[in-house]
Amino acid sequence: EALMLSQVDQDVSDAQRYAKKDFWGRLRHRVSNGAGEIGVSIGQNGHLYCKGEHVTIDQLRDIFFDAPQNMPVTAVIRKHPNAPLKVSNAVTEVAMEAGLRIEFDSEIPPLVPAMPAL
């Protein structure tokens, strides 16, 4: 259920960002099949979701470094207002290390379910 919720949240965010783009931005998005943006959501407890899945900072690093090198890629970071600053900083640093552009999206606060302790 948590993964379904995070996927719906990502879909809503993606649709909202797509709707804000102008004609050329939508065209670039369609041609690249959305590869120009990598969405990351940070929850109030510091949990990370990317592409609708719960990820660790190391998994996020792999995702960022696997981004296409033939085009500019933007890490779109959505964080809960109470998200831990150290997690937000870590995500930003990893995106910078990978050479990605960074954009903070505060239009819609993320719905990031807390994962139960194992």
Buried (B, 14 or more C-beta within 10 A) or exposed (E): EBEEBBBEBBEEBBEEBBEEEEEEEEEBBEEBEBBBBBBBBBBBBBBBBBEBEBBEEEEBBEBBEEBEEEEEBBBBBBBBEEBBEEBBEBBBEBBEEBEBEBEEBEEEBBBBBEEEEE
